[in-house]
Amino acid sequence: MTAGENMILQCQKPRHVIQPHMFALLKKGTSTPIKLQSAVGMETDFSLPSVTGSDPGAYSCVYYQPRAPFWASEPSDHLMISVTGLCLGYDDEHKNDTLPRPSLHASPGSMVGRGGNVTLKCQGHLQNVTFMLGKWQDPGYRREQSSAGLDAEFLLTHLQPEHAGMYFCAYKTTGSHGWSEKSEHLHLQVTDTLPRPRPSLHASPGSVVGRGGSVTLKCQGHLQNLTFMLGKWQDPGYRREQSSAGLDAEFLLTHLQPEHAGMYFCAYKTTGSHGWSEKSEHLHLQVTGEQAALAFLLGAQVPCPVMGPGREEGIQETDRCHPSSVGKWGLVVGTRLSSGL
């Protein structure tokens, strides 16, 4: 896989598993799933656009039942992904590991309209240094700037879609040939239309609730006089709306049972608008007493599908097995450049 290409990871479940399920993409060393998606037939395609130096690693995937009774398959075998073409001028030079790592921020934000401007500010820890701005997908991109202060600002103007990508910065002291460690990458996006800012979703008093208890899910927006919507990833029919004159809305969920557990999100729209904002990040609501849909992450035992001649696949409360008996399945990789895998 070459840096900047789009990568497709295709997950398939066994043919004997006919009930609707969700898929989760996992990466070794990451405690939570990378992505969650619904099945399309017997499979789903996870897309990783414009792969960068942060994407290599060992991937696997699972399918699971998101509603009670909860269970999950055994993870697929690991698929190792490597990315070539990441040789940057920075990486060929001597590094100075004693210099603290800088940080990189975008002002007014990392999402910019076509033709607009953005300032990328590299924040260091020492004065009288030389800062460098680089781009993951473009080994030839490099801008340097000397500064008597603790930071440097790089102004990018008249932005077009080709200017989008993953940026980073580093610095070195006067007379030194060794750069500091790179900052974390900043994803600069250039769009034709600027979407409304993404809301956030929080649970009070917390996202773990006892059976029969209550929880308030608060959706925090960025504008006043909005209509907020609460949805659930695993249930397309679940939707609650609420108008608010303020910047947020609170959705009270009462008498919770295991079937109420799952991944929730929220969005908002302005008065008279038919378009919703981008969804918030999902919030995992857990109801104690539930058997977590991704119990395999903890090595727990899960309910086991019961199969037999003349009977439909199902789950019985008395049946328990190790995830391995639910069924092993596969993960394949491809690049989608013009057509298919």
Residue pairs with C-beta under 8 A, 6 or more apart in sequence:
1 7
1 51
1 81
1 82
1 83
1 84
1 333
1 335
2 83
2 84
2 85
3 51
3 52
3 53
3 83
3 84
3 85
3 86
3 136
3 137
4 50
4 51
4 52
4 85
4 137
5 50
5 51
5 335
5 337
6 47
6 48
6 49
6 50
6 51
6 335
6 336
6 337
7 47
7 48
7 49
7 51
7 55
7 81
7 333
7 334
7 335
8 45
8 46
8 47
8 48
8 333
8 334
8 335
8 336
8 341
9 25
9 45
9 46
9 48
9 59
9 61
9 79
9 331
9 332
9 333
10 43
10 44
10 45
10 46
10 331
10 332
10 333
10 334
10 341
11 23
11 25
11 43
11 44
11 45
11 46
11 61
11 63
11 76
11 329
11 330
11 331
12 42
12 43
12 329
12 330
12 332
13 21
13 23
13 39
13 42
13 43
13 63
13 73
13 327
13 329
14 327
14 328
14 329
15 42
16 307
16 313
16 327
17 63
17 305
17 313
17 327
18 313
19 65
19 313
20 38
20 39
21 39
21 63
21 64
21 65
21 66
22 36
22 37
22 38
22 39
22 63
22 64
22 65
22 66
22 233
22 234
22 293
23 36
23 37
23 38
23 39
23 44
23 46
23 61
23 62
23 63
23 64
24 33
24 35
24 36
24 61
24 62
24 63
24 64
24 72
24 294
25 33
25 34
25 35
25 36
25 37
25 46
25 59
25 61
26 33
26 34
26 59
26 60
26 61
26 62
26 75
27 34
27 57
27 58
27 59
28 57
28 58
28 59
28 60
28 78
29 57
29 58
31 297
33 294
34 46
34 59
35 46
36 233
36 263
36 282
37 44
37 46
38 44
39 63
46 61
47 336
48 55
50 137
50 165
50 166
51 81
51 83
52 83
52 86
52 136
52 137
52 166
52 185
53 83
53 86
53 136
53 185
54 166
54 185
55 81
55 83
56 81
56 82
56 83
57 80
57 81
58 78
58 79
58 80
58 81
59 78
59 79
59 80
59 81
59 331
60 75
60 76
60 77
60 78
60 79
60 331
61 75
61 76
61 329
61 331
62 72
62 73
62 74
62 75
62 76
62 294
62 296
62 329
63 72
63 73
63 329
64 70
64 71
64 72
64 73
64 293
64 294
65 71
65 72
65 293
65 315
66 233
66 234
66 262
66 263
66 293
67 234
67 259
67 262
68 258
68 259
68 261
68 290
68 291
69 291
69 303
69 315
69 317
70 258
70 261
70 290
70 291
70 292
70 293
70 295
70 302
70 303
71 291
71 293
71 295
71 302
71 303
71 304
71 305
71 315
71 323
71 326
72 293
72 294
72 295
72 296
72 302
72 323
72 326
73 296
73 323
73 326
73 327
73 328
73 329
74 296
74 322
74 323
74 324
74 326
74 327
74 328
75 296
76 328
76 329
76 330
76 331
77 328
77 330
77 331
79 331
79 332
79 333
81 333
85 139
86 136
86 139
87 139
88 134
88 136
88 139
89 134
89 139
89 140
89 142
90 132
90 134
90 142
90 170
90 179
90 182
93 177
93 178
93 179
94 177
94 178
94 179
95 178
95 179
95 180
95 181
96 172
96 173
96 176
96 178
96 179
96 180
97 181
99 125
99 126
99 171
99 172
99 173
99 178
99 179
99 180
99 181
100 124
100 125
100 180
101 180
101 181
101 182
101 183
102 122
102 123
102 124
102 125
102 131
102 169
102 170
102 171
102 180
102 183
103 122
103 123
103 183
103 184
104 120
104 121
104 122
104 123
104 167
104 168
104 169
104 183
104 184
104 185
104 186
105 120
105 121
105 123
105 186
106 118
106 119
106 120
106 121
106 186
106 188
107 118
107 119
107 121
108 118
109 118
110 118
110 186
110 187
110 188
110 189
111 189
111 191
111 194
111 195
112 118
112 159
112 188
112 189
112 190
112 191
112 194
113 159
113 190
113 191
113 192
113 193
113 194
114 159
114 160
114 161
114 190
114 191
114 192
115 158
115 159
115 160
116 159
116 190
117 155
117 156
117 157
117 158
117 159
118 155
118 156
118 159
118 188
119 153
119 154
119 155
119 156
120 133
120 153
120 154
120 156
120 167
120 169
120 186
120 188
121 151
121 152
121 153
121 154
122 131
122 133
122 151
122 152
122 153
122 154
122 169
122 170
122 171
122 183
123 150
123 151
124 131
124 147
124 150
124 151
124 152
124 171
124 180
125 150
126 150
126 171
126 173
127 147
127 148
127 149
127 150
128 147
128 148
128 173
128 174
129 146
129 147
129 171
129 172
129 173
129 174
130 144
130 145
130 146
130 147
130 171
130 172
130 173
130 174
131 144
131 145
131 146
131 147
131 151
131 152
131 154
131 169
131 170
131 171
132 142
132 143
132 144
132 145
132 169
132 170
132 171
132 172
132 179
133 142
133 143
133 144
133 145
133 154
133 167
133 168
133 169
134 141
134 142
134 167
134 168
134 169
134 170
134 182
135 141
135 165
135 166
135 167
135 168
136 165
136 166
136 167
136 168
136 185
137 165
137 166
138 165
143 154
145 152
145 154
146 152
152 169
152 171
154 169
156 163
156 188
159 190
160 190
161 190
163 188
163 190
164 188
164 189
164 190
165 187
165 188
166 185
166 186
166 187
166 188
167 185
167 186
167 188
168 182
168 183
168 184
168 185
168 186
169 182
169 183
170 179
170 180
170 181
170 182
170 183
171 179
171 180
172 178
172 179
172 180
195 277
195 278
196 222
196 223
196 268
196 269
196 270
196 277
196 278
197 221
197 222
197 277
198 277
198 278
198 279
198 280
198 281
199 219
199 220
199 221
199 222
199 228
199 266
199 267
199 268
199 277
199 280
200 219
200 220
200 280
200 281
201 217
201 218
201 219
201 220
201 264
201 265
201 266
201 280
201 281
201 282
201 283
202 217
202 218
202 220
202 283
203 215
203 216
203 217
203 218
203 283
203 285
204 215
204 216
204 218
205 215
206 215
207 215
207 283
207 284
207 285
207 286
208 286
208 288
209 215
209 256
209 285
209 286
209 287
209 288
210 256
210 287
210 288
210 289
211 256
211 257
211 258
211 287
211 288
211 289
212 255
212 256
212 257
213 256
213 287
214 252
214 253
214 254
214 255
214 256
215 252
215 253
215 256
215 285
216 250
216 251
216 252
216 253
217 230
217 250
217 251
217 253
217 264
217 266
217 283
217 285
218 248
218 249
218 250
218 251
219 228
219 230
219 248
219 249
219 250
219 251
219 266
219 267
219 268
219 280
220 247
220 248
221 228
221 244
221 247
221 248
221 249
221 268
221 277
222 247
223 247
223 268
223 270
224 244
224 245
224 246
224 247
225 244
225 245
225 270
225 271
226 243
226 244
226 249
226 268
226 269
226 270
226 271
227 241
227 242
227 243
227 244
227 268
227 269
227 270
227 271
228 241
228 242
228 243
228 244
228 248
228 249
228 251
228 266
228 267
228 268
229 239
229 240
229 241
229 242
229 266
229 267
229 268
229 269
229 276
230 239
230 240
230 241
230 242
230 251
230 264
230 265
230 266
231 238
231 239
231 264
231 265
231 266
231 267
231 279
232 238
232 262
232 263
232 264
232 265
233 262
233 263
233 264
233 265
233 282
234 262
234 263
235 262
240 251
242 249
242 250
242 251
243 249
249 266
249 268
251 266
253 260
253 285
256 287
257 287
258 287
258 289
258 290
258 291
260 285
260 287
261 285
261 286
261 287
261 290
262 284
262 285
262 293
263 282
263 283
263 284
263 285
264 282
264 283
264 285
265 279
265 280
265 281
265 282
265 283
266 279
266 280
267 276
267 277
267 278
267 279
267 280
268 276
268 277
269 275
269 276
269 277
286 292
291 300
291 302
291 303
292 298
292 300
295 301
295 302
295 323
296 302
296 323
301 320
301 321
301 322
301 323
302 320
302 321
302 323
302 326
303 315
303 316
303 317
303 319
303 320
303 321
304 315
304 319
304 320
304 321
304 325
304 326
305 313
305 314
305 315
305 326
305 327
306 313
306 314
306 315
306 316
306 319
307 313
332 341
334 340
334 341
335 341
